[in-house]
Amino acid sequence: MKGTTGQAFISELIVTPEGERAGAVLVRDGKIAGVCAVDRVPAQYRIVRCAGALLPGLVDSHIHINEPGRTEWEGFATATRAAAAGGFTTLIDMPLNCLPATTTVAALKAKRKAAEGQCWVDWGAWGGVSGNNASDLEPLAAAGVRGFKCFLAEPGIDGFSRVDEAELRRALPFLARTGLPLLVHAELPAELERAARAQTGANWRQHRIWLHSRPDEAEIAAIRLMINLAREFGFPLHIVHLVAAQALNDLRRARADGLPVTAETCPHYLYFADEEIADGSTIHKCAPPIRSAENRELLWEALRRGEIDLIATDHSPCPPEWKVRGGGSFAEAWGGIASVSVALPAVWTGMRRRGFSLSDLVRLMAEKPAHLAGLRGRKGQIAEGCDADFVVFDPAREFVVQASGLHTRHAISPYVGLRLSGSVISTCMRGKFVFHHGRFCGAPRGMAI
């Protein structure tokens, strides 16, 4: 329209940091210029009517894109398409599963080069603490990684190794100087080895055997170690994919002592339960394992109380043959769940049953992940100055998940066939639709952060 200076996205329900309201979000030059009542929209703004709730674009702070090196598992083109269809507009990629792993500046540059021209949404990278690379941490921070990730247990994949306490102690002075968070896969190998030996001769087609081989104690002991190191070295600590609800007591005490400790959990720990997983259903395998229905409810209560800070997908795809290795043996199959395109409705389905609001959803899946990645004021909120990244969401619509709607490289997920609540109508990046009524729009316009 001649003379227009921006767009006004109008919705009967907009989720803002101040609460839920009807109105218009004003967008100019890809940024949010303000939120106002519909009758206050300036005449020079073009009207865009949204047939659903308007949420900020979701931020996934835990995803494995796998490119370069393992693009046959998942790559930037497919991962970011799936993210756009799922309402995510920002992804922060984990440093492993790609080759080379993101443990040096050269590897980070290779990843950025591989991503050029392929991304439907924005993305950033976590650096890795692995293989005695302490001297690489400050250069990686200067090159723009959002923080660092390490494994205390074996990752189970070539190219990235776990760290022990001695290696961490060498790395932490360097990491602490960056001021960036350390994200930790918190399971202690000694506890895992002890538990695995106790399962000798067991039927590994049963999920409960996999669960018993990776007990709560391994997670609790690892979290206690990391809290002590955070106290000693003074770095921000983030526990990824928390599932052992018994560990919440240690996190509460650490926070009461003023330590900068945060934690996430994942959609699969909130939706599924060990008791419901059939023998040989290795499509449900992940590490740490899905735990009991009772534990699941404790996680939900921790989210309600703010004791778990955010929900991230831990989207970890692989070729179909890796998911069924060993003929349904949980000891042999790949441990990862693909979910980025269905995480929003999977979480919202659980929230609706338990009385959570859309504001809770936005806090846990947009605002807090953005804060973890150092993107406060840019991503994760409908607020003046933020990128105009939106999701138009129908919270009432129910649908059955189809493999064809996953949009990932391999259409495998434990959510296929399930009836979920909440549907993504549109996803908008910097004021332009990238996904709209089931179709992708234009060309990839995502950028590296």
C-alpha positions in Angstrom: 0.0 0.0 0.0 1.4 3.4 -1.0 2.6 5.4 2.0 2.7 2.5 4.5 5.6 2.6 7.0 5.0 -0.7 8.7 2.5 -3.5 9.6 0.0 -3.9 12.4 -0.5 -7.5 13.4 -4.0 -7.7 14.9 -5.2 -10.4 17.3 -7.8 -10.9 19.9 -5.1 -12.4 22.2 -1.5 -11.2 22.2 0.8 -12.6 24.8 3.1 -9.8 26.1 5.4 -9.5 29.1 2.7 -7.5 30.8 0.0 -10.1 30.2 -2.5 -11.3 27.6 -4.5 -8.7 25.7 -6.3 -7.9 22.5 -4.7 -5.3 20.2 -2.1 -4.7 17.5 1.6 -5.3 17.3 3.3 -2.6 15.3 6.2 -3.7 13.1 8.7 -1.5 11.3 11.9 -2.6 9.6 11.6 -6.1 11.1 11.4 -4.9 14.7 8.5 -4.4 17.1 7.7 -0.7 17.3 5.1 -1.1 20.0 1.8 -2.7 21.1 -1.4 -0.7 21.0 -5.2 -1.0 20.9 -6.7 -1.7 17.5 -8.3 1.8 17.3 -4.9 3.4 17.9 -3.1 1.8 14.9 -1.6 4.7 12.9 -3.1 5.1 9.5 0.1 4.4 7.6 0.4 0.9 9.0 -0.8 -2.0 6.8 -3.2 -4.3 8.7 -2.4 -8.0 9.1 -5.2 -9.9 10.8 -4.2 -13.0 12.7 -6.8 -15.8 13.1 -5.4 -17.1 16.4 -3.4 -16.1 19.5 -0.2 -14.1 18.7 2.8 -15.4 20.6 6.4 -14.5 20.3 8.5 -16.8 18.2 9.6 -19.7 20.3 13.3 -20.2 21.1 14.8 -23.7 21.3 18.0 -23.6 23.3 18.7 -27.3 22.9 18.7 -28.8 19.4 21.1 -31.0 17.4 21.2 -29.9 13.8 24.2 -32.2 12.9 25.6 -30.2 10.0 28.3 -30.2 8.8 29.4 -33.9 8.9 26.2 -35.7 9.6 23.7 -34.0 7.3 22.2 -37.4 6.5 20.9 -37.3 10.1 19.6 -33.7 9.9 20.8 -30.5 8.4 20.1 -26.8 8.5 17.6 -26.9 5.7 15.4 -29.6 7.2 15.9 -28.7 10.9 15.0 -25.0 10.4 11.9 -25.9 8.2 10.7 -28.2 10.9 11.3 -25.5 13.4 9.3 -22.9 11.4 6.4 -25.3 11.1 6.6 -25.8 14.9 6.5 -22.2 15.8 10.2 -21.8 16.6 12.0 -18.8 15.2 15.4 -19.1 17.0 17.5 -22.3 17.5 20.7 -22.6 19.5 22.6 -25.6 18.1 24.5 -28.0 20.4 28.2 -28.5 19.6 28.1 -32.3 19.1 26.7 -34.7 16.4 28.2 -32.5 13.8 31.7 -33.1 12.4 33.8 -31.3 13.4 32.3 -30.6 16.8 32.0 -26.9 17.7 35.0 -26.9 20.0 37.2 -24.5 18.0 36.7 -21.2 16.2 37.6 -23.0 12.9 34.8 -25.5 13.5 32.3 -22.7 14.3 33.3 -21.0 11.0 32.7 -24.2 9.2 29.2 -24.5 10.7 28.3 -21.0 9.8 29.5 -21.6 6.2 27.4 -24.8 6.0 24.3 -22.9 7.2 24.5 -20.1 4.6 21.4 -19.7 2.5 19.6 -22.7 4.1 18.0 -21.5 7.2 14.3 -20.7 7.6 14.7 -19.4 11.1 17.6 -17.7 13.0 20.2 -19.8 14.8 23.1 -19.6 17.1 25.7 -22.0 18.4 26.8 -23.3 21.8 30.5 -24.1 22.0 31.8 -27.4 23.4 34.0 -28.2 26.3 35.7 -31.4 25.2 39.1 -32.9 24.7 41.1 -30.5 26.8 40.2 -27.5 24.7 40.4 -25.0 27.6 42.5 -22.6 25.5 39.8 -22.5 22.8 37.0 -21.3 25.1 37.7 -17.6 25.2 38.3 -17.4 21.4 35.0 -19.2 20.9 33.3 -16.7 23.2 34.8 -13.8 21.2 33.6 -15.4 18.0 30.0 -15.4 19.2 29.0 -18.7 20.8 26.2 -18.2 23.3 27.8 -20.4 26.0 29.3 -23.9 26.3 28.1 -27.5 26.7 29.9 -30.5 28.3 29.0 -34.1 28.9 29.9 -35.8 32.2 28.7 -39.1 30.7 29.8 -40.6 27.4 27.9 -38.9 24.6 27.7 -42.1 22.6 29.0 -40.6 19.4 32.3 -40.1 17.7 33.8 -36.6 17.6 32.9 -35.4 21.1 34.2 -36.7 24.4 33.0 -36.4 28.0 35.0 -34.5 30.5 35.9 -35.6 34.0 36.4 -33.4 37.1 40.1 -32.8 36.4 39.4 -31.7 32.8 36.6 -29.4 34.1 38.9 -27.8 36.6 41.4 -27.0 33.9 38.7 -25.4 31.7 36.6 -23.5 34.2 38.9 -20.6 34.9 38.9 -19.9 31.2 35.1 -20.3 30.9 34.4 -18.2 34.0 36.2 -15.3 32.4 33.8 -15.3 29.5 30.8 -14.9 31.8 28.9 -17.3 29.6 26.9 -20.3 30.9 28.1 -23.9 31.0 25.3 -26.3 30.0 25.9 -29.8 31.5 24.6 -33.2 30.6 24.6 -34.3 34.2 25.0 -38.0 34.7 28.1 -39.5 36.5 29.8 -42.4 34.7 30.6 -44.3 37.9 26.9 -44.5 38.9 25.9 -45.5 35.3 28.5 -48.3 35.2 27.3 -49.6 38.5 23.7 -49.6 37.5 24.4 -51.1 34.0 26.3 -54.0 35.6 23.2 -54.8 37.8 21.2 -55.3 34.5 23.4 -58.1 33.2 21.2 -60.8 31.6 18.1 -58.6 31.7 15.7 -58.2 28.8 16.9 -55.0 27.1 13.7 -54.8 25.0 12.0 -53.5 28.2 12.2 -49.8 28.7 12.3 -50.2 32.5 15.7 -52.0 32.1 17.1 -49.0 30.2 15.6 -46.8 33.0 17.2 -48.9 35.7 20.6 -48.7 33.9 20.5 -44.8 34.2 19.1 -44.2 37.7 18.2 -41.0 39.5 21.4 -41.3 41.5 23.6 -40.7 38.5 21.8 -37.4 37.7 21.7 -36.3 41.4 25.4 -37.0 42.0 26.4 -35.1 38.8 24.3 -32.1 39.7 25.8 -31.9 43.2 29.3 -32.0 41.6 28.5 -29.2 39.2 26.9 -27.0 42.0 30.1 -27.4 44.0 32.2 -26.4 41.0 29.9 -23.4 40.3 30.3 -22.3 43.9 34.1 -22.6 43.6 34.7 -21.1 40.1 31.8 -18.6 39.9 30.3 -19.4 36.5 26.6 -19.6 35.4 25.5 -23.2 35.5 22.6 -24.7 33.4 21.5 -28.3 33.8 20.1 -29.6 30.5 17.2 -32.1 30.2 16.6 -32.4 33.9 14.4 -35.5 34.5 15.2 -36.8 38.0 12.7 -34.8 40.2 14.8 -35.8 43.3 17.5 -33.4 42.1 15.2 -30.4 42.6 16.2 -30.2 46.3 19.8 -29.6 45.5 18.9 -27.0 42.9 16.6 -25.2 45.4 19.5 -25.0 48.0 21.9 -23.7 45.4 19.6 -20.9 44.4 18.9 -20.1 48.0 22.7 -19.6 48.4 22.6 -17.1 45.5 24.3 -19.3 42.9 23.4 -18.6 39.2 21.9 -22.1 38.5 19.2 -22.8 36.0 17.6 -26.0 34.6 15.5 -27.2 31.7 13.4 -30.2 31.0 12.0 -31.5 27.7 8.6 -32.2 26.1 9.2 -36.0 26.2 9.7 -36.1 29.9 6.5 -34.1 30.4 4.4 -36.1 27.9 5.5 -39.8 28.2 6.0 -42.1 31.2 8.0 -45.3 31.6 4.9 -47.4 32.4 3.3 -46.5 29.1 6.3 -47.5 26.8 5.9 -50.9 25.1 8.6 -53.5 24.9 10.9 -52.8 21.9 9.6 -49.2 21.4 13.1 -47.7 21.0 11.6 -44.7 19.3 11.2 -43.5 23.0 14.8 -44.0 23.9 16.7 -41.0 25.2 19.3 -40.2 27.8 18.5 -39.7 30.6 15.5 -42.0 30.2 11.9 -41.1 30.4 10.9 -41.8 34.1 7.7 -42.7 35.9 4.3 -41.0 35.7 4.8 -39.9 39.3 8.1 -38.3 38.4 6.4 -36.6 35.4 3.9 -34.9 37.6 6.7 -33.6 39.9 8.3 -32.0 36.9 5.1 -30.3 36.0 4.8 -29.0 39.6 8.4 -27.7 39.5 7.6 -25.8 36.3 4.5 -24.3 38.0 6.7 -23.1 40.9 9.4 -21.8 38.7 12.0 -24.3 39.9 12.6 -25.5 36.4 13.3 -22.5 34.3 12.5 -23.5 30.7 11.5 -26.3 28.3 13.8 -27.1 25.4 13.3 -29.9 22.8 16.6 -31.7 22.8 15.6 -32.5 19.2 18.1 -35.3 18.4 17.3 -37.1 15.1 19.1 -39.9 13.4 18.6 -42.2 10.4 15.7 -44.7 10.9 18.0 -47.7 11.0 19.8 -46.2 14.0 16.6 -46.1 16.0 15.9 -49.8 15.6 19.4 -51.2 16.0 19.4 -54.5 17.9 15.8 -55.3 17.0 14.2 -53.2 19.6 17.1 -53.4 22.2 17.3 -50.2 24.3 20.9 -51.1 24.9 21.7 -50.7 21.2 19.3 -48.2 19.6 20.2 -44.5 19.2 19.1 -42.4 22.2 17.4 -39.3 20.8 13.9 -38.0 20.2 12.9 -35.8 17.2 10.4 -33.3 18.3 11.0 -29.7 17.1 8.0 -29.5 14.8 5.6 -30.9 17.5 7.1 -29.7 20.8 4.7 -26.7 21.0 1.4 -28.8 20.8 2.9 -31.6 22.9 3.7 -29.2 25.7 0.5 -27.3 25.4 -1.5 -30.5 25.5 0.0 -31.2 28.9 -0.4 -27.6 30.0 -4.2 -27.5 29.2 -4.8 -30.6 31.3 -3.0 -29.0 34.2 -4.3 -25.4 34.1 -1.3 -23.6 32.7 -1.8 -20.4 30.6 -0.4 -19.3 27.3 1.7 -16.8 29.3 3.2 -19.8 31.1 4.0 -21.4 27.7 5.7 -18.3 26.4 7.7 -17.8 29.6 9.0 -21.4 29.4 9.5 -21.8 25.7 10.4 -18.3 24.4 11.4 -15.8 27.1 13.5 -18.0 29.4 15.4 -19.8 26.6 16.2 -16.5 25.0 17.6 -15.2 28.3 19.8 -18.4 28.7 21.2 -17.7 25.2 21.9 -14.0 26.0 19.2 -12.8 23.7 17.1 -10.8 26.2 15.6 -7.8 24.5 16.0 -9.3 21.1 14.1 -12.6 21.1 11.4 -14.4 23.0 9.0 -11.5 23.8 6.5 -9.3 22.1 8.0 -6.1 23.3 9.3 -2.9 21.7 12.7 -3.3 20.2 12.6 -7.1 19.8 12.7 -8.8 16.5 9.2 -9.1 15.0 9.2 -12.9 15.3 5.7 -14.3 15.9 3.6 -17.5 16.0 -0.1 -17.4 15.2 -1.4 -20.2 17.3 -4.8 -21.9 17.7 -4.8 -23.3 21.2 -8.1 -25.1 20.9 -7.6 -27.0 17.7 -6.9 -30.7 18.1 -5.1 -32.8 15.4 -3.4 -36.2 15.0 0.3 -36.0 14.3 1.2 -37.3 10.9 4.7 -38.3 9.7 4.3 -36.0 6.7 3.9 -33.0 9.0 7.2 -33.5 10.8 9.2 -31.8 8.1 12.5 -33.3 9.4 14.9 -35.2 7.3 13.6 -38.5 8.7 9.9 -38.7 9.6 10.3 -40.6 12.8 9.0 -39.5 16.2 7.1 -41.1 19.1 4.5 -38.4 18.7 3.3 -39.7 15.3 -0.3 -41.0 15.7 -1.0 -39.1 18.9 -3.8 -36.5 19.2 -2.5 -33.2 20.4 -4.0 -29.8 21.3 -2.9 -26.6 19.7 -2.0 -25.9 16.1 0.6 -23.5 14.5 -1.2 -21.5 11.9 1.6 -19.2 10.9 5.2 -18.4 11.8 6.6 -14.9 11.1 10.3 -13.9 11.0 11.1 -10.1 11.3 7.6 -9.3 10.1 7.4 -11.7 7.1 5.7 -15.1 7.1 7.9 -18.1 6.6 5.2 -20.6 7.3 1.5 -19.9 6.7 -1.4 -22.3 6.7 0.7 -25.4 6.1 2.9 -23.9 3.4 6.5 -22.5 3.5 6.7 -18.9 2.1 9.4 -17.4 0.0 13.0 -18.4 0.5 15.0 -19.1 3.6 15.8 -15.8 5.4 17.2 -17.0 8.8 20.4 -15.6 10.0 23.3 -16.7 12.2 23.3 -15.0 15.6 
